[in-house]
């Protein structure tokens, strides 16, 4: 008997994430460990069907969540599993982020067959990425590189590297590790080199606010330290009104019993970079994120965001 239906995208990475959620829930509640108690429901999203175009062109990273959230609202599924960096900071009415899995490494990974590091890449080398955040930061630190737009799953992108279509590329460490491909990483970039996307490496479980049964199951596997960091980072996005058109980066880390948050906003061409940092109590995670985001918005001014959305 199916007790819980988990909605997810159908990519190898998304299915691996859903399988992890299923395993953790089954371990937390014997009722869910019974054969057939949990069903994984694959849902094709708008972001999956337009893989040949950039997310900025087709409406933003929220397209990876839209159809899944519709299935949740329509009660075709009970829980949704998301890569949180792809989930907009403002959720539809009636839905809530109920739990977070332990966060994987949030940093970006550098891949190349031609250089051991980003700094060692030759001038004029081609580097693949379709992330506005990575694009802007690369332009800011290495304006001499030629940037090439890449979309598709991890395997597809790595094949482009192997065939020489690009000299290097950047991917999230978390996704590569979850697919068992960590040995392919050339170097891991520190946050001082490239600041990660807000909530990168985090898996979130979304459910209907009024579904207490599903919420209880989700909350039983919530990882509080990851939730604190992600809460601060997503609060930055909310304060900035961030979308995939706006190059925004944020990373919160637990340090010495408190929380350290770094946030950054850039012009799409990397010509200007503004950053903010906050330190405070973990209980103030959301407030720290809002405050950092508000500061960046004030310093940037409306023109900065208008140009990002052009």
C-alpha positions as CSV (number, residue, x, y, z in Angstrom):
1,X,0.0,0.0,0.0
2,X,1.4,3.4,-1.0
3,X,1.5,5.7,2.0
4,X,3.6,8.5,0.5
5,X,4.2,9.8,-3.0
6,X,7.4,11.7,-3.7
7,X,7.5,14.0,-6.8
8,X,10.8,14.6,-8.6
9,X,12.4,15.5,-11.9
10,X,13.5,12.5,-14.0
11,X,17.2,13.3,-14.3
12,X,19.8,10.9,-12.9
13,X,20.7,13.5,-10.2
14,X,17.1,14.2,-9.3
15,X,16.3,10.5,-9.0
16,X,19.4,10.0,-6.8
17,X,18.2,12.8,-4.5
18,X,14.7,11.4,-4.3
19,X,16.1,7.9,-3.5
20,X,18.1,9.4,-0.7
21,X,15.0,11.1,0.7
22,X,13.1,7.7,0.4
23,X,15.9,5.8,2.2
24,X,16.1,8.4,5.1
25,X,12.3,8.4,5.6
26,X,12.1,4.6,5.5
27,X,14.9,4.5,8.2
28,X,13.1,7.0,10.3
29,X,9.6,5.3,10.3
30,X,9.1,1.5,10.1
31,X,5.7,2.1,8.4
32,X,7.5,3.7,5.4
33,X,10.1,0.8,5.2
34,X,7.4,-1.7,4.0
35,X,7.7,-2.6,0.3
36,X,5.7,-0.2,-1.8
37,X,5.0,2.2,1.0
38,X,6.8,5.0,-0.8
39,X,6.3,5.7,-4.5
40,X,8.6,8.0,-6.5
41,X,6.7,9.9,-9.1
42,X,8.7,11.4,-12.0
43,X,7.4,14.7,-13.3
44,X,8.7,16.4,-16.5
45,X,9.2,20.1,-16.0
46,X,9.4,23.1,-18.4
47,X,13.1,23.4,-17.5
48,X,13.7,19.8,-18.8
49,X,11.9,20.3,-22.1
50,X,13.8,23.3,-23.2
51,X,17.3,22.1,-22.5
52,X,18.7,23.8,-25.6
53,X,18.0,27.3,-24.3
54,X,19.3,29.2,-21.3
55,X,17.1,29.4,-18.3
56,X,17.2,33.2,-18.5
57,X,15.6,33.0,-21.9
58,X,12.8,30.7,-21.0
59,X,11.7,32.2,-17.7
60,X,14.1,31.3,-14.9
61,X,15.2,28.4,-12.7
62,X,11.7,28.2,-11.2
63,X,10.8,26.2,-14.4
64,X,12.4,23.2,-12.7
65,X,9.8,23.4,-9.9
66,X,6.6,24.7,-11.5
67,X,5.0,21.4,-12.7
68,X,6.1,19.6,-9.5
69,X,4.5,22.2,-7.3
70,X,1.4,22.0,-9.4
71,X,1.3,18.2,-8.7
72,X,1.7,18.9,-5.0
73,X,-1.1,21.5,-5.0
74,X,-3.4,19.1,-6.9
75,X,-2.6,16.3,-4.4
76,X,-1.1,14.0,-7.1
77,X,2.0,13.8,-4.9
78,X,2.5,14.3,-1.1
79,X,6.1,15.6,-1.1
80,X,8.4,17.2,-3.6
81,X,12.2,16.9,-3.6
82,X,14.1,19.8,-5.0
83,X,17.7,20.9,-5.5
84,X,17.2,24.0,-3.4
85,X,19.3,26.3,-5.6
86,X,16.6,25.7,-8.3
87,X,13.7,26.6,-6.1
88,X,12.5,30.2,-6.0
89,X,12.8,31.9,-2.6
90,X,9.0,32.7,-2.6
91,X,6.8,29.5,-2.6
92,X,3.3,29.3,-3.9
93,X,0.5,29.9,-1.4
94,X,-0.3,26.7,0.6
95,X,3.2,25.1,0.2
96,X,6.0,25.1,2.6
97,X,9.6,23.9,2.8
98,X,9.3,21.2,5.5
99,X,12.8,19.7,5.7
100,X,16.4,19.8,4.5
101,X,18.8,16.9,4.0
102,X,22.4,17.2,5.3
103,X,24.0,19.5,2.8
104,X,26.6,18.3,0.4
105,X,29.7,20.4,-0.4
106,X,28.3,23.7,-1.6
107,X,31.3,24.8,-3.6
108,X,31.9,24.9,-7.4
109,X,34.2,22.4,-9.1
110,X,36.6,23.1,-11.9
111,X,37.0,20.6,-14.7
112,X,39.7,20.7,-17.4
113,X,42.0,18.4,-19.4
114,X,44.3,21.4,-20.1
115,X,45.0,23.1,-16.8
116,X,45.1,22.1,-13.1
117,X,43.2,25.2,-11.9
118,X,41.1,28.2,-13.0
119,X,44.1,30.5,-12.5
120,X,46.3,28.3,-14.7
121,X,44.0,28.4,-17.7
122,X,45.6,30.1,-20.7
123,X,44.3,33.5,-21.8
124,X,41.6,33.0,-24.4
125,X,40.7,29.5,-23.2
126,X,37.1,28.5,-23.5
127,X,35.1,27.7,-20.4
128,X,31.6,26.3,-20.3
129,X,28.8,27.5,-18.1
130,X,25.2,28.6,-18.5
131,X,24.9,30.0,-14.9
132,X,24.6,33.8,-14.9
133,X,26.3,33.7,-11.5
134,X,29.3,31.8,-12.7
135,X,29.4,33.8,-15.9
136,X,29.5,37.1,-14.0
137,X,32.1,35.9,-11.5
138,X,34.3,34.4,-14.2
139,X,34.1,37.7,-16.2
140,X,35.0,39.5,-13.0
141,X,38.1,37.4,-12.1
142,X,39.2,36.2,-15.6
143,X,37.9,38.6,-18.3
144,X,40.4,37.1,-20.7
145,X,38.5,33.8,-20.9
146,X,36.0,32.9,-23.6
147,X,32.7,31.8,-22.1
148,X,30.6,29.2,-23.8
149,X,27.0,28.4,-22.9
150,X,26.4,24.8,-21.8
151,X,23.2,23.1,-20.7
152,X,22.3,19.5,-20.2
153,X,23.0,16.9,-17.6
154,X,26.4,16.3,-16.0
155,X,27.4,13.5,-18.3
156,X,26.5,15.6,-21.4
157,X,28.6,18.5,-20.2
158,X,31.6,16.3,-19.3
159,X,31.5,14.8,-22.8
160,X,31.8,18.3,-24.3
161,X,35.0,18.6,-22.3
162,X,36.3,15.2,-23.5
163,X,35.6,16.1,-27.1
164,X,37.4,19.4,-26.8
165,X,34.3,21.6,-27.3
166,X,35.5,23.6,-24.3
167,X,38.8,23.8,-22.4
168,X,37.2,23.8,-19.0
169,X,33.9,24.0,-17.2
170,X,32.4,24.7,-13.8
171,X,29.8,22.4,-12.1
172,X,28.5,22.1,-8.6
173,X,30.6,19.7,-6.5
174,X,27.4,18.4,-4.9
175,X,25.8,17.1,-8.0
176,X,29.0,15.5,-9.2
177,X,29.5,13.7,-5.9
178,X,25.9,12.5,-5.7
179,X,26.4,10.9,-9.2
180,X,29.6,9.2,-8.1
181,X,31.8,11.2,-10.4
182,X,33.9,13.1,-7.8
183,X,37.1,11.5,-9.3
184,X,36.5,13.6,-12.5
185,X,37.0,16.9,-10.6
186,X,40.2,18.7,-11.5
187,X,40.0,21.2,-8.6
188,X,37.5,22.5,-6.1
189,X,37.1,26.3,-6.1
190,X,37.2,28.0,-2.7
191,X,34.4,30.6,-1.9
192,X,37.1,33.2,-2.2
193,X,37.6,32.2,-5.9
194,X,34.0,31.7,-6.8
195,X,31.2,32.2,-4.3
196,X,28.5,29.5,-4.7
197,X,24.8,30.0,-5.5
198,X,22.5,30.3,-2.6
199,X,21.4,26.9,-1.3
200,X,23.8,25.1,-3.6
201,X,24.4,21.5,-2.5
202,X,21.2,21.5,-0.5
203,X,18.2,19.2,-1.0
204,X,14.8,20.5,0.2
205,X,11.5,18.7,0.8
206,X,8.4,20.7,0.0
207,X,4.8,19.8,1.0
208,X,1.4,21.2,1.5
209,X,1.1,23.4,4.6
210,X,-2.1,21.7,5.7
211,X,-0.8,18.1,5.2
212,X,0.3,17.4,8.8
213,X,1.0,13.7,8.0
214,X,3.5,14.4,5.2
215,X,5.0,17.3,7.2
216,X,5.6,15.1,10.2
217,X,7.4,12.5,8.1
218,X,9.5,15.2,6.4
219,X,10.4,17.0,9.6
220,X,11.6,13.8,11.2
221,X,14.6,13.8,8.8
222,X,15.2,17.5,8.8
223,X,18.9,18.5,9.3
224,X,18.9,21.6,11.4
225,X,22.4,22.9,10.6
226,X,21.8,22.7,6.9
227,X,18.4,24.4,7.4
228,X,20.0,27.3,9.2
229,X,22.5,28.0,6.5
230,X,20.0,27.6,3.7
231,X,17.5,29.9,5.5
232,X,20.1,32.7,5.6
233,X,21.1,32.3,2.0
234,X,17.5,32.1,0.7
235,X,16.6,35.2,2.8
236,X,19.3,37.1,0.7
237,X,17.5,36.1,-2.5
238,X,14.1,37.2,-1.1
239,X,15.5,40.6,-0.1
240,X,17.1,41.0,-3.5
241,X,14.1,39.7,-5.5
242,X,16.6,37.4,-7.1
243,X,16.0,35.3,-10.2
244,X,18.3,33.4,-12.5
245,X,18.7,36.6,-14.5
246,X,20.4,38.3,-11.6
247,X,23.9,37.1,-10.7
248,X,23.6,36.5,-7.0
249,X,25.9,34.4,-4.8
250,X,25.5,33.5,-1.1
251,X,27.1,31.2,1.4
252,X,26.3,30.7,5.1
253,X,28.6,28.6,7.3
254,X,28.4,27.7,11.0
255,X,31.4,29.0,12.8
256,X,32.2,29.1,16.5
257,X,28.6,28.6,17.6
258,X,27.4,31.3,15.3
259,X,26.7,31.9,11.6
260,X,28.9,33.6,9.0
261,X,27.2,34.8,5.8
262,X,28.8,36.0,2.7
263,X,26.7,37.5,-0.2
264,X,27.5,39.0,-3.5
265,X,25.7,40.6,-6.5
266,X,27.3,41.3,-9.8
267,X,26.5,42.9,-13.1
268,X,26.0,40.2,-15.7
269,X,29.2,41.2,-17.5
270,X,31.2,41.1,-14.3
271,X,32.2,44.7,-14.6
272,X,31.0,45.5,-11.0
273,X,30.8,43.3,-7.9
274,X,29.2,44.2,-4.6
275,X,29.6,42.1,-1.5
276,X,28.3,42.0,2.1
277,X,29.1,39.9,5.1
278,X,27.2,39.2,8.3
279,X,28.0,37.3,11.5
280,X,25.5,36.6,14.2
281,X,23.5,34.0,16.2
282,X,22.1,31.0,14.4
283,X,18.7,32.0,15.7
284,X,19.0,35.1,13.5
285,X,19.7,33.3,10.3
286,X,16.8,34.7,8.3
287,X,17.4,38.3,9.7
288,X,21.1,38.1,8.8
289,X,20.2,37.1,5.2
290,X,17.6,39.9,4.9
291,X,20.0,42.5,6.3
292,X,22.7,41.5,3.9
293,X,20.3,41.5,0.9
294,X,18.9,44.9,1.9
295,X,22.4,46.3,2.1
296,X,23.3,45.0,-1.4
297,X,20.0,46.3,-2.8
298,X,20.6,49.8,-1.4
299,X,24.2,50.0,-2.6
300,X,23.3,48.6,-6.1
301,X,20.4,50.9,-6.8
302,X,17.5,50.1,-9.2
303,X,19.5,50.5,-12.4
304,X,21.8,47.6,-11.4
305,X,18.8,45.2,-11.3
306,X,17.2,46.7,-14.4
307,X,20.3,45.9,-16.4
308,X,20.5,42.4,-15.0
309,X,16.9,41.7,-16.2
310,X,17.4,43.2,-19.6
